[in-house]
Amino acid sequence: MAKPNRKLTTAEKTAKKRRNEQYMVVFLNGKQKKVRRPLIIDGLPEEEFVLRNADPIWLHQNGMWESIDSGA
């Protein structure tokens, strides 16, 4: 008969929760892999948040010239 599973300690629970928040499971070539979750700011991916909120001077200083609108 199989040994029953033991309960996780508080430290183990917090470590598991932190891992689940940082990583997500995806399928690559038919196998499960853990990859880091993309950074989300206010419900938007990081790049989209920057493009919506950055001014042309900041984009220029950080080398994102292709994102600068010619009309703005």
N, CA, C and O atoms as CSV, one atom per row, in Angstrom:
chain,resi,resn,atom,element,x,y,z
A,1,MET,N,N,0.829,-1.173,0.000
A,1,MET,CA,C,0.000,0.000,0.000
A,1,MET,C,C,0.881,1.247,0.000
A,1,MET,O,O,1.933,1.267,0.639
A,2,ALA,N,N,0.455,2.276,-0.710
A,2,ALA,CA,C,1.245,3.483,-0.850
A,2,ALA,C,C,1.236,4.300,0.435
A,2,ALA,O,O,0.270,4.290,1.197
A,3,LYS,N,N,2.328,4.998,0.648
A,3,LYS,CA,C,2.446,5.846,1.821
A,3,LYS,C,C,1.603,7.111,1.633
A,3,LYS,O,O,1.684,7.721,0.566
A,4,PRO,N,N,0.806,7.532,2.605
A,4,PRO,CA,C,-0.021,8.730,2.438
A,4,PRO,C,C,0.845,9.989,2.367
A,4,PRO,O,O,1.911,10.065,2.978
A,5,ASN,N,N,0.362,10.973,1.608
A,5,ASN,CA,C,1.102,12.223,1.470
A,5,ASN,C,C,1.043,13.013,2.772
A,5,ASN,O,O,0.026,13.013,3.466
A,6,ARG,N,N,2.138,13.679,3.091
A,6,ARG,CA,C,2.166,14.503,4.289
A,6,ARG,C,C,1.740,15.919,3.944
A,6,ARG,O,O,1.799,16.325,2.784
A,7,LYS,N,N,1.315,16.665,4.942
A,7,LYS,CA,C,0.914,18.052,4.720
A,7,LYS,C,C,2.160,18.923,4.597
A,7,LYS,O,O,3.182,18.656,5.230
A,8,LEU,N,N,2.064,19.966,3.776
A,8,LEU,CA,C,3.181,20.886,3.611
A,8,LEU,C,C,3.266,21.832,4.796
A,8,LEU,O,O,2.253,22.213,5.383
A,9,THR,N,N,4.501,22.205,5.139
A,9,THR,CA,C,4.681,23.182,6.203
A,9,THR,C,C,4.365,24.569,5.652
A,9,THR,O,O,4.212,24.746,4.444
A,10,THR,N,N,4.269,25.545,6.545
A,10,THR,CA,C,3.968,26.909,6.124
A,10,THR,C,C,5.047,27.446,5.188
A,10,THR,O,O,4.733,28.110,4.200
A,11,ALA,N,N,6.304,27.169,5.487
A,11,ALA,CA,C,7.401,27.629,4.641
A,11,ALA,C,C,7.325,26.982,3.257
A,11,ALA,O,O,7.560,27.643,2.246
A,12,GLU,N,N,6.999,25.706,3.216
A,12,GLU,CA,C,6.882,25.019,1.925
A,12,GLU,C,C,5.713,25.559,1.120
A,12,GLU,O,O,5.804,25.678,-0.102
A,13,LYS,N,N,4.612,25.889,1.795
A,13,LYS,CA,C,3.453,26.457,1.096
A,13,LYS,C,C,3.782,27.805,0.480
A,13,LYS,O,O,3.408,28.076,-0.662
A,14,THR,N,N,4.487,28.661,1.234
A,14,THR,CA,C,4.837,29.980,0.689
A,14,THR,C,C,5.816,29.852,-0.463
A,14,THR,O,O,5.721,30.602,-1.435
A,15,ALA,N,N,6.759,28.913,-0.378
A,15,ALA,CA,C,7.708,28.702,-1.464
A,15,ALA,C,C,6.991,28.207,-2.717
A,15,ALA,O,O,7.308,28.632,-3.828
A,16,LYS,N,N,6.030,27.313,-2.537
A,16,LYS,CA,C,5.266,26.794,-3.671
A,16,LYS,C,C,4.445,27.906,-4.316
A,16,LYS,O,O,4.381,28.002,-5.542
A,17,LYS,N,N,3.816,28.748,-3.493
A,17,LYS,CA,C,3.018,29.856,-4.011
A,17,LYS,C,C,3.890,30.832,-4.800
A,17,LYS,O,O,3.484,31.310,-5.859
A,18,ARG,N,N,5.089,31.129,-4.286
A,18,ARG,CA,C,6.014,32.036,-4.974
A,18,ARG,C,C,6.447,31.455,-6.323
A,18,ARG,O,O,6.517,32.175,-7.319
A,19,ARG,N,N,6.738,30.148,-6.350
A,19,ARG,CA,C,7.126,29.491,-7.613
A,19,ARG,C,C,5.995,29.561,-8.627
A,19,ARG,O,O,6.232,29.840,-9.803
A,20,ASN,N,N,4.758,29.309,-8.180
A,20,ASN,CA,C,3.617,29.332,-9.084
A,20,ASN,C,C,3.353,30.727,-9.622
A,20,ASN,O,O,2.865,30.870,-10.742
A,21,GLU,N,N,3.668,31.765,-8.842
A,21,GLU,CA,C,3.485,33.133,-9.314
A,21,GLU,C,C,4.557,33.519,-10.313
A,21,GLU,O,O,4.284,34.303,-11.221
A,22,GLN,N,N,5.776,32.994,-10.178
A,22,GLN,CA,C,6.883,33.368,-11.040
A,22,GLN,C,C,6.931,32.574,-12.344
A,22,GLN,O,O,7.382,33.096,-13.364
A,23,TYR,N,N,6.480,31.336,-12.328
A,23,TYR,CA,C,6.615,30.461,-13.490
A,23,TYR,C,C,5.255,29.981,-13.971
A,23,TYR,O,O,4.287,29.950,-13.211
A,24,MET,N,N,5.195,29.606,-15.247
A,24,MET,CA,C,4.006,28.978,-15.787
A,24,MET,C,C,4.455,27.770,-16.608
A,24,MET,O,O,5.592,27.712,-17.078
A,25,VAL,N,N,3.564,26.825,-16.771
A,25,VAL,CA,C,3.880,25.596,-17.494
A,25,VAL,C,C,3.360,25.726,-18.919
A,25,VAL,O,O,2.190,26.041,-19.137
A,26,VAL,N,N,4.244,25.478,-19.895
A,26,VAL,CA,C,3.869,25.497,-21.307
A,26,VAL,C,C,4.329,24.186,-21.932
A,26,VAL,O,O,5.179,23.487,-21.379
A,27,PHE,N,N,3.763,23.862,-23.081
A,27,PHE,CA,C,4.160,22.663,-23.812
A,27,PHE,C,C,5.099,23.051,-24.939
A,27,PHE,O,O,4.749,23.873,-25.785
A,28,LEU,N,N,6.294,22.463,-24.958
A,28,LEU,CA,C,7.262,22.657,-26.026
A,28,LEU,C,C,7.654,21.279,-26.541
A,28,LEU,O,O,8.147,20.443,-25.784
A,29,ASN,N,N,7.437,21.050,-27.807
A,29,ASN,CA,C,7.760,19.763,-28.436
A,29,ASN,C,C,7.108,18.589,-27.707
A,29,ASN,O,O,7.707,17.522,-27.568
A,30,GLY,N,N,5.884,18.797,-27.248
A,30,GLY,CA,C,5.137,17.735,-26.603
A,30,GLY,C,C,5.534,17.458,-25.166
A,30,GLY,O,O,5.096,16.468,-24.580
A,31,LYS,N,N,6.370,18.335,-24.584
A,31,LYS,CA,C,6.791,18.146,-23.198
A,31,LYS,C,C,6.457,19.393,-22.390
A,31,LYS,O,O,6.452,20.505,-22.918
A,32,GLN,N,N,6.184,19.199,-21.127
A,32,GLN,CA,C,5.907,20.329,-20.247
A,32,GLN,C,C,7.211,20.978,-19.824
A,32,GLN,O,O,8.160,20.300,-19.431
A,33,LYS,N,N,7.246,22.303,-19.910
A,33,LYS,CA,C,8.403,23.063,-19.471
A,33,LYS,C,C,7.930,24.214,-18.602
A,33,LYS,O,O,6.868,24.783,-18.853
A,34,LYS,N,N,8.702,24.563,-17.586
A,34,LYS,CA,C,8.395,25.728,-16.773
A,34,LYS,C,C,9.166,26.909,-17.340
A,34,LYS,O,O,10.380,26.837,-17.530
A,35,VAL,N,N,8.460,27.987,-17.608
A,35,VAL,CA,C,9.083,29.211,-18.097
A,35,VAL,C,C,8.620,30.366,-17.221
A,35,VAL,O,O,7.552,30.309,-16.612
A,36,ARG,N,N,9.436,31.413,-17.163
A,36,ARG,CA,C,9.071,32.585,-16.365
A,36,ARG,C,C,7.859,33.264,-16.977
A,36,ARG,O,O,7.736,33.353,-18.199
A,37,ARG,N,N,6.974,33.737,-16.128
A,37,ARG,CA,C,5.814,34.488,-16.600
A,37,ARG,C,C,6.278,35.841,-17.113
A,37,ARG,O,O,7.221,36.417,-16.571
A,38,PRO,N,N,5.622,36.360,-18.160
A,38,PRO,CA,C,5.978,37.702,-18.627
A,38,PRO,C,C,5.567,38.742,-17.585
A,38,PRO,O,O,4.577,38.566,-16.874
A,39,LEU,N,N,6.334,39.821,-17.506
A,39,LEU,CA,C,6.055,40.878,-16.550
A,39,LEU,C,C,4.776,41.601,-16.944
A,39,LEU,O,O,4.640,42.041,-18.086
A,40,ILE,N,N,3.839,41.728,-16.013
A,40,ILE,CA,C,2.555,42.379,-16.265
A,40,ILE,C,C,2.474,43.639,-15.393
A,40,ILE,O,O,2.664,43.572,-14.179
A,41,ILE,N,N,2.189,44.790,-16.025
A,41,ILE,CA,C,2.026,46.049,-15.309
A,41,ILE,C,C,0.635,46.565,-15.617
A,41,ILE,O,O,0.311,46.819,-16.777
A,42,ASP,N,N,-0.189,46.723,-14.599
A,42,ASP,CA,C,-1.570,47.192,-14.743
A,42,ASP,C,C,-2.355,46.362,-15.754
A,42,ASP,O,O,-3.188,46.905,-16.481
A,43,GLY,N,N,-2.107,45.077,-15.811
A,43,GLY,CA,C,-2.835,44.179,-16.695
A,43,GLY,C,C,-2.336,44.172,-18.129
A,43,GLY,O,O,-2.945,43.525,-18.982
A,44,LEU,N,N,-1.245,44.873,-18.422
A,44,LEU,CA,C,-0.684,44.925,-19.770
A,44,LEU,C,C,0.712,44.312,-19.755
A,44,LEU,O,O,1.415,44.398,-18.748
A,45,PRO,N,N,1.121,43.694,-20.864
A,45,PRO,CA,C,2.513,43.251,-20.951
A,45,PRO,C,C,3.452,44.459,-20.846
A,45,PRO,O,O,3.067,45.586,-21.159
A,46,GLU,N,N,4.666,44.210,-20.409
A,46,GLU,CA,C,5.621,45.290,-20.145
A,46,GLU,C,C,5.842,46.191,-21.362
A,46,GLU,O,O,5.818,47.415,-21.232
A,47,GLU,N,N,6.056,45.606,-22.535
A,47,GLU,CA,C,6.342,46.399,-23.735
A,47,GLU,C,C,5.164,47.289,-24.124
A,47,GLU,O,O,5.353,48.451,-24.485
A,48,GLU,N,N,3.944,46.741,-24.051
A,48,GLU,CA,C,2.772,47.530,-24.412
A,48,GLU,C,C,2.559,48.673,-23.419
A,48,GLU,O,O,2.159,49.767,-23.818
A,49,PHE,N,N,2.819,48.436,-22.139
A,49,PHE,CA,C,2.688,49.481,-21.125
A,49,PHE,C,C,3.661,50.618,-21.413
A,49,PHE,O,O,3.296,51.790,-21.321
A,50,VAL,N,N,4.896,50.275,-21.761
A,50,VAL,CA,C,5.899,51.292,-22.069
A,50,VAL,C,C,5.483,52.083,-23.303
A,50,VAL,O,O,5.585,53.309,-23.313
A,51,LEU,N,N,5.016,51.395,-24.345
A,51,LEU,CA,C,4.637,52.097,-25.566
A,51,LEU,C,C,3.463,53.041,-25.342
A,51,LEU,O,O,3.396,54.096,-25.972
A,52,ARG,N,N,2.544,52.683,-24.464
A,52,ARG,CA,C,1.383,53.536,-24.205
A,52,ARG,C,C,1.723,54.739,-23.338
A,52,ARG,O,O,1.116,55.800,-23.489
A,53,ASN,N,N,2.691,54.588,-22.423
A,53,ASN,CA,C,2.926,55.614,-21.415
A,53,ASN,C,C,4.217,56.418,-21.588
A,53,ASN,O,O,4.409,57.414,-20.890
A,54,ALA,N,N,5.089,56.019,-22.483
A,54,ALA,CA,C,6.373,56.713,-22.628
A,54,ALA,C,C,6.235,57.882,-23.595
A,54,ALA,O,O,5.474,57.833,-24.561
A,55,ASP,N,N,7.006,58.949,-23.297
A,55,ASP,CA,C,7.037,60.086,-24.208
A,55,ASP,C,C,8.173,59.880,-25.218
A,55,ASP,O,O,9.050,59.046,-24.991
A,56,PRO,N,N,8.170,60.630,-26.329
A,56,PRO,CA,C,9.192,60.432,-27.371
A,56,PRO,C,C,10.621,60.625,-26.867
A,56,PRO,O,O,11.534,59.958,-27.355
A,57,ILE,N,N,10.836,61.513,-25.912
A,57,ILE,CA,C,12.190,61.733,-25.396
A,57,ILE,C,C,12.694,60.479,-24.676
A,57,ILE,O,O,13.841,60.074,-24.867
A,58,TRP,N,N,11.836,59.859,-23.845
A,58,TRP,CA,C,12.244,58.653,-23.132
A,58,TRP,C,C,12.532,57.521,-24.120
A,58,TRP,O,O,13.512,56.791,-23.967
A,59,LEU,N,N,11.675,57.381,-25.132
A,59,LEU,CA,C,11.893,56.335,-26.138
A,59,LEU,C,C,13.222,56.545,-26.850
A,59,LEU,O,O,13.943,55.583,-27.114
A,60,HIS,N,N,13.551,57.798,-27.164
A,60,HIS,CA,C,14.808,58.103,-27.846
A,60,HIS,C,C,16.007,57.790,-26.947
A,60,HIS,O,O,16.995,57.216,-27.405
A,61,GLN,N,N,15.919,58.169,-25.660
A,61,GLN,CA,C,17.024,57.924,-24.728
A,61,GLN,C,C,17.277,56.436,-24.514
A,61,GLN,O,O,18.403,56.036,-24.220
A,62,ASN,N,N,16.250,55.623,-24.659
A,62,ASN,CA,C,16.392,54.184,-24.434
A,62,ASN,C,C,16.515,53.387,-25.731
A,62,ASN,O,O,16.441,52.158,-25.713
A,63,GLY,N,N,16.702,54.078,-26.853
A,63,GLY,CA,C,16.974,53.395,-28.110
A,63,GLY,C,C,15.797,52.708,-28.746
A,63,GLY,O,O,15.978,51.750,-29.497
A,64,MET,N,N,14.593,53.166,-28.469
A,64,MET,CA,C,13.399,52.558,-29.053
A,64,MET,C,C,12.867,53.440,-30.174
A,64,MET,O,O,11.705,53.847,-30.157
A,65,TRP,N,N,13.735,53.735,-31.160
A,65,TRP,CA,C,13.411,54.688,-32.216
A,65,TRP,C,C,12.261,54.200,-33.095
A,65,TRP,O,O,11.495,55.014,-33.609
A,66,GLU,N,N,12.128,52.885,-33.276
A,66,GLU,CA,C,11.066,52.376,-34.130
A,66,GLU,C,C,9.684,52.574,-33.512
A,66,GLU,O,O,8.671,52.479,-34.205
A,67,SER,N,N,9.646,52.852,-32.197
A,67,SER,CA,C,8.371,53.045,-31.508
A,67,SER,C,C,7.915,54.491,-31.478
A,67,SER,O,O,6.785,54.775,-31.079
A,68,ILE,N,N,8.779,55.412,-31.896
A,68,ILE,CA,C,8.430,56.828,-31.863
A,68,ILE,C,C,7.519,57.136,-33.034
A,68,ILE,O,O,7.839,56.837,-34.185
A,69,ASP,N,N,6.361,57.748,-32.721
A,69,ASP,CA,C,5.426,58.147,-33.776
A,69,ASP,C,C,5.962,59.396,-34.470
A,69,ASP,O,O,6.444,60.314,-33.806
A,70,SER,N,N,5.884,59.435,-35.778
A,70,SER,CA,C,6.366,60.597,-36.516
A,70,SER,C,C,5.434,61.793,-36.330
A,70,SER,O,O,5.881,62.933,-36.460
A,71,GLY,N,N,4.162,61.570,-36.033
A,71,GLY,CA,C,3.205,62.650,-35.875
A,71,GLY,C,C,3.161,63.240,-34.483
A,71,GLY,O,O,2.567,64.301,-34.293
A,72,ALA,N,N,3.766,62.594,-33.508
A,72,ALA,CA,C,3.654,63.086,-32.121
A,72,ALA,C,C,4.774,63.961,-31.725
A,72,ALA,O,O,4.811,64.443,-30.593
